[in-house]
Amino acid sequence: MTSSAELFATAQQLMPGGVNSPVRAFGSVGGVPPFMVSAKGAYLSDADGNDYVDLVCSWGPALLGHAHPAIQDAVHSAVDRGLSFGASTPDEGKLARLVMDRFGGVERMRMVSTGTEATMTAVRLARGYTGRDLIVKFAGCYHGHLDSLLAAAGSGLATLALPGSAGVTAATAAETLVLAYNDREAITAAFAEHGDKIAAVITESAPCNMGVVTPEDGFNKFLAETTTANGALLILDEVLTGFRASDAGYWGLTGRTEGWTPDLYTFGKVIGGGLPTAALGGRAEVMDYLSPLGPVYQAGTLSGNPVAMAAGIAQLTHATPEVYAHIDAKSLELQGALTEALTEAGVDHSIQRAGNLFSVAFGTSETGVHNYAEAQAQEAYRYAPFFHSMLSSGIYLPPSVFEAWFLSSAHDDEAMNKIFDALPAAASAAASAVPAV
Ligand SMILES: *Cc1c(COP(=O)(O)O)cnc(C)c1O
């Protein structure tokens, strides 16, 4: 078979950077990204015949591990009935119902194909519903690549250390207010100054795209109360955390017990079971502003695709309390082993947590990380040698320090032990890392 090195060299002649999504190019860790040819359970296999314990899980969708039999079967039988009808199907309502059963305040849903489409639609809907223009977002939160939310976004932009993106007009950027995460005073001040112009606050339910940052106690509740008091909407972006941080995402760990709901949620990643489906949902009064009932236009040729619906239904049906208990437990074990190995090697760090989602931040033990500025101030140069040591031991980590680590219900003791065995050497590599000059 053609090697990853050859495939990558060829791909660079065919696609910008050789990839269809930037983080896959390994820009922040260097080296040749392995080209994957198959995946099963907790493992990925590359073109060179190497197997890896996967701690990316397709950036979240592989909640039940790769190629889970129930999802594979559901997809195979959906494929046998046809790939796309361009008309409504019974399964769209089934998936919508499964989401409504989990998340409070979801009275209407709309299926789309990517998380970006979900947040883009939510932003347009918030503007259409309120008749206001401004959107508030937090530095370091990533909501997909829609123009208006690329200002100070995390994820690939954190890695590339770009302020935003070329190609976004100054007029668009001027309609987005970027505030520091976890900063309630900044929110209060923004509403004091612009209150009657703010259509919505959009936030990751727990930020996971600048590395993980824990929302301070009651922060999302404060956002819900402040937006409501000012006639603005709260858009809770659960694209990454939804159906992963708990059965009801990070909202399930906060809003469910604190007694608040956002006006709109966005979903993606896990909801499609590995196929391209995402969604937005929320209060009927707001959602019914969407076409065909309301004046806010939105549509999609492949929205609610029958094969993707089948995958999503199988995924959510099998995402039982036992699955979340397993992932929570393995996450704690891994956090413990990681911090032990780093401490043993003398590497200053903190583990950043949001439920079972976590990441490591180097050189931050004194203060932890509460916002984007603190995330960027860490000793990020320690990650590349750490990452490559793990990779050469057969562990596939996110190729950037600014991403969360993902587990699945297929991560059994055998897979976990492989990770634990690889940690000491990687911790030593992090310890001897030197900053680039
Ligand atoms: C991944 C992500 C998105 C974008 O989803 P895509 O399907 O990649 O367009 C939006 N918001 C958050 C929080 C995400 O993590």
The ligand as an ORCA input file, in Angstrom:
! r2SCAN-3c Opt
* xyz 0 1
  C     -16.857     21.484     15.611
  C     -17.587     22.641     16.141
  C     -18.412     23.451     15.328
  C     -18.451     23.317     13.829
  O     -18.942     22.096     13.404
  P     -18.570     21.587     11.915
  O     -19.419     20.365     11.741
  O     -17.105     21.302     11.914
  O     -18.935     22.678     10.981
  C     -19.186     24.416     15.924
  N     -19.136     24.616     17.259
  C     -18.354     23.881     18.076
  C     -18.370     24.119     19.543
  C     -17.545     22.876     17.539
  O     -16.719     22.191     18.341
*
